[in-house]
Amino acid sequence: MIPELGNFALMLATVVALVQGVLPLTGTFVANPQTQISLQSLARPAAALQFALVAFAFGALATSFLSNDFSVLYVSQHSNSLLPKPYQFAAVWGGHEGSLLLWVLMLTLWSVAVALFSRSLPLDMVARVLGVLGLISVGFLLFILTTSNPFERLLPAAMDGRDLNPLLQDPGLVIHPPMLYMGYVGMSVAFAFAVAALLSGRLDAAWARWSRPWTVIAWAFLTFGIGLGSWWAYYELGWGGWWFWDPVENASLMPWLVATALIHSLMATEKRGSFKAWTVLLAIAAFSLSLLGTFLVRSGVLTSVHAFATDPKRGVFVLLFLAVVVGSSLTLFAWRAPRVTLGGRMELVSRESFLLANSVLLVVATAAVLLGTIYPLVIDALNLGKLSVGPPYFNAVFAPLLVPAVFLIIPGSVARWRDAQVGDIAYKLRWTALGAVALGLGLPFVWGAWTWGAALGLFLGAWVALGTLQQVLERVRKPGRIGASFWGQQIAHFGMAVLVVGVTGVKSYEVERDVRMHVNDVVTIAPYTFRLKSLDEVMGPNYKATRADVEVLRDGQLLEVLQPEKRRYFSSAMPMTEAAIDSGFMRDLYVSLGEPLNDTRTEWSVRVYFKPFVPWLWAGVLLMVLGGVLAAVDRRYRK
């Protein structure tokens, strides 16, 4: 009865979500004060009850997986009795139905968090925010119950399951989807605050102040999720790359770009009352792009290692839901927009103008990515042929937009609010600029061949890093307490600098070799020599693998023995590449097995890569996440 109980819990959760979405919002429109308070006060307990019901349903599905209940269709499609227990649990979100249930669980978790940590907010504002989140929950719960029910029975029960996709049988995939979904779904909170402000008609600095920590923490989760996905693709797919401009990768990048613009716009709205309408539009866009990503992944229109190939009817449901969300919120915006004041006056050169320019560049970059992702689908839908938009397009369009956006980080941080002088900014940053130019021009000669791309990337990284350090040194010399938001901002900016240097280094100086190797053959890359020492057959819990022992030597000294594998899973007979990586502070040494090149399996294609600065990519992401968390927990947001 566990699956039936889980299904019943989802039905009850839908009713509770409807109560949460309708009654508290109704309470903000009625005239009777007592009725107002009674209806608005329902929002918090309804949010808690909805979370409990969805968590129970999620637990019921997890129990079905862990007990190998193959009478549940979804379990039989995505699990197997030989699958290790951690992956049986992760298989809960390994397919379309379970990933949607995880999405709703995250949504109810965010709702409970808002209910718990918004005690200082006016009751009517909390009622509006939780009401909007409740209505979003209704849409997703109806989606699950009508088209994507994970508790559907399979009678008679299967003898065993088809197994989890081998690509997903990895520790990175145990934590990557929950982190990514926390960021995706967290954008709904920023959206809910924006809609609540529109409903109240009070688009003042207060709603921006209330919304900002929630937006920042959602951005931090989204950053971490994207970084985890990049790290997983780097070591699991065996291609040696960390970003492929895959359509599903783009689906997570687009809301991240808009959320980054939103954070900076919220800062201007909170501090100076500026950009109120622009900030609301960014909040609507960030959540809308999250829903669009849901449509792309689950509609069956994309072919990707990340996508869930499903019935296109499900995509139609999400598309209609997206149309309702975007249409209703923009209609509400059009109704309220004439009442929005312009806010504080600003000059052409000011902190506000830099923040606005930065956010506009990020939005244009998002539009470029959206065009490259959607255009091939539109061409295909209109039967105008097949079109592939790959990395050349994105690199040519995206990079020129990102360069000025990164450059503006520092002048936007040091300029005064309302009115600033170009001369004052230039004088203040003169040593930072000289240091960045010197490093940008000089380091390429030290690390390898000099190119304009390497020089520009290293200049930008040094510019942001040195400018951030300058601001920190100036601030610590002043008396008074330094808030967590200041440290968060500086750490996040420094993380961006580290990320830029990492991207520049790996793109400019990586060396890749695809070679044929027998046992005891060697290949030399940069100062490293790789020797194929042996090939052995090994058994895993649900797969058989060929494992290579590859010795890594430098100047004749053994540094490491890497053990890449080529696995074949029993249930699906699907081959999988498990790369072996030796990471250092400045580089990765990366080895993966390709395919056997003779019948005796004594000669193999082997990929050997020297990848400088790849660890800096992950370090930059972690620093940005740390900065976001510090900024979000600043105690001034708890007042």
C-alpha positions as CSV (number, residue, x, y, z in Angstrom):
1,M,0.0,0.0,0.0
2,I,3.0,2.3,0.2
3,P,2.7,3.6,-3.4
4,E,-1.1,4.1,-2.9
5,L,-0.4,6.1,0.3
6,G,2.1,8.2,-1.6
7,N,-0.4,8.9,-4.4
8,F,-3.1,9.8,-1.9
9,A,-0.6,12.2,-0.2
10,L,-0.1,14.0,-3.5
11,M,-3.8,14.4,-3.9
12,L,-4.1,15.8,-0.4
13,A,-1.1,18.1,-1.1
14,T,-2.9,19.4,-4.2
15,V,-6.0,20.4,-2.1
16,V,-3.8,22.0,0.5
17,A,-1.8,23.9,-2.2
18,L,-5.1,25.2,-3.6
19,V,-6.1,26.4,-0.1
20,Q,-2.6,28.0,0.3
21,G,-3.0,29.7,-3.1
22,V,-6.5,31.0,-2.9
23,L,-7.6,31.8,0.7
24,P,-4.6,33.9,1.9
25,L,-4.7,35.9,-1.4
26,T,-8.4,36.4,-0.9
27,G,-7.6,37.6,2.6
28,T,-5.6,40.5,1.1
29,F,-8.6,41.8,-0.8
30,V,-11.5,41.6,1.8
31,A,-12.4,44.6,3.8
32,N,-13.2,43.1,7.2
33,P,-10.0,43.2,9.3
34,Q,-10.8,40.1,11.3
35,T,-11.5,38.1,8.2
36,Q,-8.3,39.5,6.6
37,I,-6.2,38.2,9.5
38,S,-8.0,34.8,9.6
39,L,-7.5,34.1,5.9
40,Q,-4.0,35.5,5.7
41,S,-2.9,33.5,8.7
42,L,-3.7,30.2,6.9
43,A,-0.7,30.7,4.6
44,R,2.0,29.5,7.0
45,P,0.3,26.3,8.3
46,A,-0.9,25.4,4.8
47,A,2.7,25.7,3.5
48,A,4.0,23.4,6.4
49,L,1.2,20.9,5.8
50,Q,1.8,20.8,2.0
51,F,5.5,20.2,2.6
52,A,4.8,17.3,5.0
53,L,2.5,15.7,2.5
54,V,4.9,16.0,-0.5
55,A,7.8,14.8,1.7
56,F,5.7,11.8,2.7
57,A,5.0,11.1,-1.0
58,F,8.7,11.4,-1.9
59,G,9.6,9.1,1.0
60,A,7.0,6.5,-0.3
61,L,8.6,6.6,-3.7
62,A,12.1,6.3,-2.2
63,T,10.9,3.3,-0.2
64,S,9.5,1.6,-3.3
65,F,13.0,2.0,-4.9
66,L,14.9,0.8,-1.9
67,S,12.6,-2.3,-1.5
68,N,12.8,-3.2,-5.2
69,D,9.1,-2.9,-5.7
70,F,8.9,-3.6,-9.4
71,S,5.2,-3.5,-9.4
72,V,5.6,0.3,-9.6
73,L,6.1,1.1,-13.3
74,Y,8.5,4.0,-12.6
75,V,10.7,1.8,-10.3
76,S,10.8,-1.0,-12.9
77,Q,12.0,1.6,-15.6
78,H,14.7,3.2,-13.6
79,S,16.1,0.7,-11.1
80,N,17.5,-2.9,-10.8
81,S,18.0,-5.3,-8.0
82,L,21.8,-5.2,-8.6
83,L,21.9,-1.4,-8.4
84,P,23.9,-0.2,-5.3
85,K,21.6,1.3,-2.6
86,P,22.9,4.9,-2.9
87,Y,22.0,4.8,-6.6
88,Q,18.7,3.2,-5.9
89,F,17.9,6.2,-3.8
90,A,19.2,8.6,-6.5
91,A,17.1,6.8,-9.1
92,V,14.1,8.4,-7.5
93,W,14.9,11.5,-9.6
94,G,16.6,9.5,-12.4
95,G,13.6,9.9,-14.7
96,H,10.8,12.3,-15.6
97,E,8.2,11.5,-13.0
98,G,10.5,11.4,-10.0
99,S,12.4,14.5,-11.0
100,L,9.1,16.4,-11.1
101,L,8.3,15.1,-7.6
102,L,11.7,16.3,-6.5
103,W,10.9,19.7,-8.1
104,V,7.7,20.0,-6.1
105,L,9.4,18.8,-2.9
106,M,12.0,21.7,-3.4
107,L,9.1,24.1,-4.0
108,T,7.4,23.2,-0.8
109,L,10.7,23.4,1.1
110,W,11.2,26.9,-0.2
111,S,7.6,27.8,0.9
112,V,8.3,26.4,4.4
113,A,11.5,28.4,4.6
114,V,9.7,31.6,3.7
115,A,7.0,30.8,6.2
116,L,9.6,30.2,9.0
117,F,12.1,33.0,8.2
118,S,9.7,35.9,7.4
119,R,8.3,36.6,10.9
120,S,9.4,40.2,10.7
121,L,7.5,40.8,7.4
122,P,4.0,42.2,7.3
123,L,1.4,39.4,7.4
124,D,-0.3,40.6,4.1
125,M,3.1,40.4,2.3
126,V,3.7,36.8,3.6
127,A,0.2,35.8,2.6
128,R,0.7,37.1,-1.0
129,V,4.1,35.4,-1.4
130,L,3.0,32.1,0.0
131,G,-0.2,32.3,-2.0
132,V,1.7,32.7,-5.2
133,L,3.9,29.8,-4.3
134,G,0.8,27.7,-3.5
135,L,-0.7,28.4,-7.0
136,I,2.6,27.4,-8.6
137,S,2.5,24.2,-6.6
138,V,-1.1,23.5,-7.8
139,G,0.2,23.6,-11.4
140,F,3.0,21.2,-10.8
141,L,1.0,18.8,-8.7
142,L,-1.7,18.6,-11.3
143,F,1.0,18.0,-13.9
144,I,2.2,15.0,-11.8
145,L,-1.2,13.6,-11.1
146,T,-2.6,13.9,-14.6
147,T,0.4,13.1,-16.9
148,S,3.4,12.0,-14.9
149,N,2.4,10.0,-11.9
150,P,5.4,8.1,-10.4
151,F,3.1,5.7,-8.5
152,E,1.4,4.1,-11.5
153,R,1.3,0.3,-11.0
154,L,2.7,-2.4,-13.3
155,L,0.6,-5.5,-13.1
156,P,1.9,-8.2,-13.2
157,A,5.1,-6.9,-11.6
158,A,8.3,-7.1,-13.5
159,M,10.8,-9.7,-12.4
160,D,13.6,-7.1,-12.4
161,G,14.0,-3.5,-13.4
162,R,15.6,-2.1,-16.6
163,D,18.3,-0.4,-14.4
164,L,19.2,3.3,-13.9
165,N,20.9,5.0,-16.9
166,P,24.6,4.2,-16.4
167,L,25.4,7.9,-17.0
168,L,23.6,8.6,-13.8
169,Q,25.3,5.9,-11.7
170,D,27.8,8.3,-10.3
171,P,28.2,10.2,-6.9
172,G,28.0,13.5,-8.7
173,L,24.5,12.7,-10.0
174,V,23.4,11.9,-6.4
175,I,23.8,15.6,-5.4
176,H,23.8,17.5,-8.7
177,P,20.0,17.4,-9.4
178,P,18.9,18.4,-5.9
179,M,21.3,21.4,-5.9
180,L,20.3,22.5,-9.4
181,Y,16.6,22.1,-8.5
182,M,17.0,24.1,-5.4
183,G,18.4,27.0,-7.5
184,Y,15.8,26.5,-10.3
185,V,12.9,26.4,-7.9
186,G,14.3,29.1,-5.7
187,M,13.7,31.6,-8.5
188,S,10.0,31.0,-7.8
189,V,10.5,32.9,-4.4
190,A,12.0,35.9,-6.2
191,F,9.0,35.7,-8.6
192,A,6.5,35.4,-5.8
193,F,8.0,38.5,-4.0
194,A,7.8,40.5,-7.3
195,V,4.2,39.4,-7.9
196,A,3.3,40.1,-4.3
197,A,4.7,43.6,-4.6
198,L,2.7,44.1,-7.8
199,L,-0.5,42.9,-6.1
200,S,0.0,45.2,-3.2
201,G,0.9,48.2,-5.4
202,R,3.9,48.9,-3.2
203,L,7.0,48.7,-5.4
204,D,9.3,50.3,-2.9
205,A,12.7,49.5,-1.5
206,A,11.1,47.3,1.2
207,W,10.1,44.4,-1.1
208,A,13.6,44.5,-2.7
209,R,15.1,44.2,0.7
210,W,12.9,41.3,1.6
211,S,13.4,39.5,-1.7
212,R,17.2,40.0,-2.0
213,P,18.5,37.3,0.4
214,W,16.1,34.7,-1.0
215,T,17.3,35.5,-4.5
216,V,20.9,35.4,-3.5
217,I,20.6,32.0,-1.8
218,A,18.7,30.6,-4.8
219,W,21.5,32.0,-7.1
220,A,24.1,30.3,-4.9
221,F,22.3,26.9,-5.2
222,L,21.9,27.4,-9.0
223,T,25.6,28.2,-9.2
224,F,26.6,25.2,-7.2
225,G,24.3,22.9,-9.3
226,I,25.7,24.2,-12.6
227,G,29.2,23.7,-11.3
228,L,28.5,20.2,-10.2
229,G,26.9,19.4,-13.6
230,S,30.0,20.7,-15.3
231,W,32.3,18.7,-13.0
232,W,30.3,15.6,-13.6
233,A,30.3,15.9,-17.4
234,Y,34.1,16.6,-17.3
235,Y,35.1,13.4,-15.5
236,E,32.2,11.1,-16.4
237,L,31.6,11.5,-20.1
238,G,35.3,10.9,-21.0
239,W,35.4,13.9,-23.5
240,G,37.7,16.0,-21.3
241,G,35.5,19.0,-21.6
242,W,33.6,21.0,-18.9
243,W,31.1,22.9,-21.0
244,F,29.6,21.8,-24.3
245,W,26.8,24.4,-25.0
246,D,24.4,21.5,-24.8
247,P,20.7,22.8,-24.9
248,V,20.0,21.5,-21.5
249,E,23.1,23.1,-20.1
250,N,21.9,26.3,-21.7
251,A,18.5,25.8,-20.0
252,S,20.2,26.2,-16.6
253,L,22.7,28.9,-17.7
254,M,19.9,31.3,-18.9
255,P,18.1,31.7,-15.5
256,W,21.5,32.0,-13.8
257,L,22.5,34.9,-16.1
258,V,19.2,36.7,-15.4
259,A,19.4,35.9,-11.7
260,T,22.8,37.5,-11.6
261,A,21.4,40.6,-13.2
262,L,18.5,40.5,-10.8
263,I,20.8,40.4,-7.7
264,H,22.5,43.6,-8.9
265,S,19.3,45.3,-9.8
266,L,17.8,44.5,-6.4
267,M,20.8,46.2,-4.9
268,A,20.1,49.4,-6.7
269,T,16.3,49.2,-5.9
270,E,17.0,48.6,-2.2
271,K,19.7,51.3,-1.9
272,R,18.4,54.0,-4.1
273,G,14.8,53.0,-5.1
274,S,15.9,52.7,-8.8
275,F,15.0,50.3,-11.5
276,K,11.9,49.1,-9.8
277,A,10.1,48.1,-13.0
278,W,13.3,46.6,-14.5
279,T,13.8,44.5,-11.3
280,V,10.3,43.1,-11.4
281,L,10.7,42.2,-15.0
282,L,14.0,40.4,-14.2
283,A,12.3,38.4,-11.4
284,I,9.6,37.4,-13.8
285,A,12.1,36.5,-16.5
286,A,14.3,34.4,-14.1
287,F,11.4,32.1,-13.0
288,S,10.0,32.0,-16.6
289,L,13.3,30.8,-17.9
290,S,13.4,28.1,-15.1
291,L,10.0,26.9,-16.4
292,L,11.2,27.1,-20.0
293,G,14.1,24.9,-19.0
294,T,11.6,22.4,-17.5
295,F,9.7,22.4,-20.8
296,L,12.9,21.9,-22.9
297,V,14.1,19.0,-20.7
298,R,10.7,17.2,-20.4
299,S,9.0,17.9,-23.7
300,G,10.9,15.4,-25.8
301,V,12.0,18.2,-28.2
302,L,15.7,17.9,-27.3
303,T,18.3,15.2,-27.7
304,S,20.8,15.5,-24.9
305,V,22.5,13.3,-22.3
306,H,20.7,15.4,-19.7
307,A,17.2,15.3,-21.3
308,F,14.3,13.1,-20.3
309,A,12.8,11.7,-23.5
310,T,9.0,11.7,-22.8
311,D,5.6,12.0,-24.3
312,P,5.3,15.4,-26.0
313,K,1.9,15.9,-24.4
314,R,3.7,16.5,-21.2
315,G,5.6,19.3,-22.9
316,V,2.3,20.9,-24.0
317,F,1.2,21.0,-20.3
318,V,4.4,22.7,-19.2
319,L,4.1,25.1,-22.2
320,L,0.6,26.0,-21.2
321,F,1.6,26.5,-17.6
322,L,4.5,28.7,-18.7
323,A,2.1,30.8,-20.8
324,V,-0.3,31.2,-17.9
325,V,2.5,32.2,-15.5
326,V,4.2,34.6,-17.9
327,G,1.0,36.0,-19.3
328,S,-0.7,36.7,-15.9
329,S,2.5,38.2,-14.4
330,L,3.1,40.5,-17.3
331,T,-0.6,41.5,-17.4
332,L,-0.3,42.4,-13.7
333,F,2.9,44.3,-14.4
334,A,1.2,46.3,-17.2
335,W,-1.6,47.2,-14.8
336,R,0.7,48.4,-12.1
337,A,3.6,49.8,-14.1
338,P,2.1,53.3,-14.6
339,R,2.1,53.8,-10.8
340,V,5.8,53.0,-10.5
341,T,7.9,56.0,-9.7
342,L,11.3,56.4,-11.3
343,G,13.2,56.4,-8.0
344,G,16.3,58.3,-7.1
345,R,18.0,60.5,-9.7
346,M,21.2,59.2,-11.2
347,E,23.8,60.6,-13.6
348,L,25.2,59.0,-16.7
349,V,28.2,57.9,-14.6
350,S,27.2,56.4,-11.2
351,R,27.0,53.1,-9.5
352,E,23.5,52.7,-10.7
353,S,24.4,53.2,-14.3
354,F,27.2,50.6,-14.1
355,L,24.8,48.1,-12.4
356,L,22.2,48.8,-15.1
357,A,24.7,48.4,-17.9
358,N,26.0,45.1,-16.4
359,S,22.5,43.7,-16.0
360,V,21.5,44.7,-19.6
361,L,24.6,43.0,-21.0
362,L,23.7,39.8,-19.0
363,V,20.1,40.0,-20.4
364,V,21.4,40.4,-23.9
365,A,23.8,37.5,-23.4
366,T,20.8,35.4,-22.2
367,A,18.8,36.4,-25.3
368,A,21.7,35.2,-27.5
369,V,21.8,31.9,-25.7
370,L,18.0,31.6,-25.9
371,L,18.1,32.3,-29.6
372,G,20.8,29.7,-30.3
373,T,18.8,27.1,-28.2
374,I,15.3,27.7,-29.5
375,Y,16.0,28.7,-33.2
376,P,16.8,25.1,-34.3
377,L,13.6,23.8,-32.6
378,V,11.5,26.4,-34.4
379,I,13.1,25.6,-37.8
380,D,12.4,21.9,-37.2
381,A,8.8,22.5,-36.0
382,L,8.1,24.5,-39.2
383,N,9.5,21.7,-41.3
384,L,12.1,24.1,-42.8
385,G,14.9,21.5,-42.3
386,K,17.4,20.6,-39.6
387,L,19.7,23.1,-38.2
388,S,22.5,22.6,-35.6
389,V,23.7,25.5,-33.6
390,G,27.0,24.6,-31.8
391,P,29.9,26.1,-29.9
392,P,31.1,28.3,-32.7
393,Y,27.9,30.4,-32.6
394,F,27.8,30.6,-28.8
395,N,31.6,31.4,-28.5
396,A,31.3,34.1,-31.2
397,V,28.2,35.8,-29.6
398,F,28.4,35.1,-25.9
399,A,32.1,36.0,-25.2
400,P,32.0,39.5,-26.6
401,L,29.0,40.3,-24.3
402,L,30.6,38.7,-21.3
403,V,33.9,40.6,-21.6
404,P,32.4,44.1,-20.9
405,A,30.1,42.6,-18.2
406,V,33.1,41.2,-16.3
407,F,35.1,44.4,-16.8
408,L,32.3,46.6,-15.3
409,I,32.3,44.6,-12.1
410,I,35.1,46.7,-10.6
411,P,34.1,50.3,-11.6
412,G,30.5,49.4,-10.6
413,S,31.8,48.4,-7.1
414,V,33.9,51.6,-6.5
415,A,31.7,54.3,-8.1
416,R,29.6,56.5,-5.9
417,W,25.8,56.2,-5.9
418,R,23.8,58.8,-7.9
419,D,26.8,60.8,-9.2
420,A,30.4,59.8,-10.0
421,Q,33.2,61.2,-12.0
422,V,35.2,59.1,-14.6
423,G,38.4,60.9,-13.5
424,D,37.9,59.9,-9.9
425,I,37.2,56.2,-10.8
426,A,40.2,56.1,-13.1
427,Y,42.5,57.7,-10.5
428,K,41.3,55.3,-7.8
429,L,41.8,52.2,-10.0
430,R,45.1,53.4,-11.7
431,W,47.4,50.8,-9.9
432,T,44.8,48.1,-10.3
433,A,44.7,48.8,-14.0
434,L,48.5,48.9,-14.4
435,G,48.8,45.6,-12.5
436,A,46.1,43.9,-14.6
437,V,47.7,45.1,-17.9
438,A,51.1,43.9,-16.8
439,L,49.8,40.5,-15.8
440,G,47.6,40.1,-18.9
441,L,50.5,40.9,-21.2
442,G,53.2,39.1,-19.3
443,L,51.8,35.9,-18.0
444,P,51.1,34.4,-21.5
445,F,54.8,34.5,-22.2
446,V,55.5,32.6,-18.9
447,W,52.8,29.9,-19.4
448,G,53.2,29.3,-23.1
449,A,52.5,30.9,-26.5
450,W,51.2,34.5,-26.4
451,T,47.8,35.1,-27.9
452,W,45.3,37.9,-27.8
453,G,42.7,35.7,-26.3
454,A,44.9,34.6,-23.4
455,A,46.1,38.1,-22.8
456,L,42.5,39.5,-22.7
457,G,41.3,36.7,-20.4
458,L,44.2,37.0,-18.0
459,F,43.8,40.8,-17.9
460,L,40.1,40.5,-17.0
461,G,40.8,37.9,-14.3
462,A,43.6,40.1,-12.9
463,W,41.5,43.2,-13.1
464,V,38.6,41.7,-11.1
465,A,41.0,40.0,-8.6
466,L,43.2,43.1,-7.9
467,G,40.2,45.4,-7.9
468,T,38.5,43.2,-5.3
469,L,41.6,43.0,-3.1
470,Q,41.9,46.8,-3.3
471,Q,38.3,47.3,-2.0
472,V,38.9,44.8,0.8
473,L,42.1,46.6,1.9
474,E,40.4,50.0,1.8
475,R,37.5,48.7,3.8
476,V,39.4,47.0,6.6
477,R,41.4,50.2,7.2
478,K,38.2,52.0,8.1
479,P,36.7,51.7,11.6
480,G,33.4,49.9,12.2
481,R,32.0,46.5,11.7
482,I,32.1,44.9,8.3
483,G,28.9,43.1,7.4
484,A,28.7,39.6,5.9
485,S,27.2,41.0,2.7
486,F,30.4,43.0,2.0
487,W,32.5,39.9,2.4
488,G,30.0,37.9,0.3
489,Q,30.2,40.4,-2.5
490,Q,34.0,40.5,-2.6
491,I,34.4,36.7,-2.3
492,A,31.9,36.1,-5.1
493,H,33.7,38.7,-7.3
494,F,37.0,37.1,-6.5
495,G,35.5,33.7,-7.4
496,M,34.5,35.1,-10.8
497,A,38.1,36.3,-11.3
498,V,39.4,32.8,-10.5
499,L,36.9,31.3,-12.9
500,V,37.9,33.6,-15.7
501,V,41.6,32.8,-15.3
502,G,40.7,29.1,-15.2
503,V,38.6,29.3,-18.4
504,T,41.4,31.3,-20.1
505,G,44.1,28.9,-19.0
506,V,42.4,25.7,-20.1
507,K,41.2,27.1,-23.4
508,S,44.6,28.6,-24.3
509,Y,47.0,26.0,-23.1
510,E,45.4,22.5,-23.0
511,V,47.0,19.7,-24.9
512,E,44.9,16.7,-26.1
513,R,46.2,13.5,-27.8
514,D,44.2,10.5,-29.1
515,V,46.7,7.7,-29.5
516,R,46.8,3.9,-30.1
517,M,48.5,2.1,-27.3
518,H,49.6,-1.5,-26.4
519,V,50.9,-2.4,-23.0
520,N,54.2,-0.6,-22.3
521,D,53.6,2.0,-25.0
522,V,54.3,5.6,-24.0
523,V,53.1,9.0,-25.0
524,T,54.6,12.3,-23.9
525,I,52.6,15.5,-23.4
526,A,54.2,18.7,-22.1
527,P,56.6,17.5,-19.3
528,Y,54.7,14.4,-18.6
529,T,55.1,10.8,-19.9
530,F,52.2,8.3,-19.8
531,R,53.0,4.6,-20.0
532,L,50.2,1.9,-20.4
533,K,51.5,-0.5,-17.8
534,S,48.7,-3.2,-17.9
535,L,45.1,-4.0,-18.8
536,D,42.9,-6.1,-16.5
537,E,39.3,-7.3,-16.4
538,V,37.5,-6.3,-13.1
539,M,34.0,-6.9,-11.8
540,G,31.7,-4.3,-10.3
541,P,28.4,-4.7,-8.5
542,N,26.4,-4.5,-11.7
543,Y,29.0,-4.2,-14.5
544,K,32.2,-5.7,-15.9
545,A,35.1,-3.4,-16.8
546,T,38.5,-3.3,-18.5
547,R,40.8,-1.3,-16.3
548,A,44.1,0.2,-17.4
549,D,47.0,1.0,-15.2
550,V,48.7,4.1,-16.6
551,E,51.9,5.3,-15.0
552,V,52.5,9.1,-15.1
553,L,56.2,10.1,-15.0
554,R,58.0,13.4,-15.0
555,D,61.8,13.5,-15.5
556,G,61.8,9.7,-15.2
557,Q,60.2,9.9,-11.7
558,L,56.8,8.1,-11.1
559,L,54.2,10.6,-10.0
560,E,50.9,8.7,-10.1
561,V,49.2,5.5,-11.4
562,L,45.9,6.4,-13.1
563,Q,43.2,3.7,-13.6
564,P,40.7,4.6,-16.3
565,E,38.0,2.1,-17.0
566,K,35.7,1.0,-19.8
567,R,32.6,-0.5,-18.2
568,R,29.8,-2.5,-19.7
569,Y,26.6,-2.8,-17.5
570,F,24.9,-6.1,-17.3
571,S,21.3,-5.0,-17.6
572,S,21.7,-2.6,-20.5
573,A,25.0,-3.8,-22.1
574,M,25.7,0.0,-22.4
575,P,29.4,0.8,-22.5
576,M,30.6,3.6,-20.2
577,T,33.9,5.5,-19.9
578,E,35.3,6.2,-16.5
579,A,38.2,8.7,-16.8
580,A,41.1,8.8,-14.4
581,I,42.3,12.3,-13.3
582,D,45.3,13.4,-11.4
583,S,44.5,17.0,-10.1
584,G,47.1,19.5,-8.9
585,F,46.9,23.2,-8.1
586,M,47.8,24.3,-11.6
587,R,46.7,21.4,-13.8
588,D,44.8,18.2,-14.4
589,L,46.2,15.1,-16.1
590,Y,43.3,13.3,-17.7
591,V,43.3,9.7,-19.2
592,S,40.3,7.9,-20.6
593,L,40.0,4.6,-22.5
594,G,38.3,4.7,-25.9
595,E,37.6,1.5,-27.8
596,P,39.6,-1.7,-28.4
597,L,41.3,-1.7,-31.8
598,N,41.8,-5.4,-32.3
599,D,39.9,-8.6,-31.6
600,T,42.3,-9.6,-28.8
601,R,41.6,-6.3,-27.0
602,T,45.4,-5.7,-26.5
603,E,45.4,-2.4,-28.4
604,W,43.2,0.4,-27.3
605,S,42.5,4.0,-28.3
606,V,43.5,6.1,-25.4
607,R,42.8,9.8,-24.8
608,V,45.5,11.7,-22.8
609,Y,45.0,15.3,-21.9
610,F,47.0,17.9,-20.2
611,K,44.6,20.5,-18.8
612,P,46.0,23.5,-17.1
613,F,43.9,25.5,-14.6
614,V,40.9,23.2,-14.6
615,P,40.9,23.1,-10.8
616,W,40.6,26.8,-10.9
617,L,37.2,26.4,-12.5
618,W,35.8,24.5,-9.6
619,A,37.5,26.7,-7.1
620,G,36.0,29.8,-8.7
621,V,32.5,28.2,-8.5
622,L,32.9,27.3,-4.9
623,L,34.1,30.9,-4.0
624,M,31.1,32.3,-5.8
625,V,28.8,30.0,-3.9
626,L,30.5,30.9,-0.6
627,G,30.1,34.6,-1.4
628,G,26.4,34.1,-2.1
629,V,25.8,32.3,1.1
630,L,27.6,34.9,3.2
631,A,25.7,37.7,1.5
632,A,22.3,36.0,2.1
633,V,22.9,35.4,5.8
634,D,23.8,39.0,6.6
635,R,22.1,39.8,9.9
636,R,20.6,43.0,8.6
637,Y,18.2,40.9,6.4
638,R,16.9,39.2,9.6
639,K,15.7,42.5,11.1
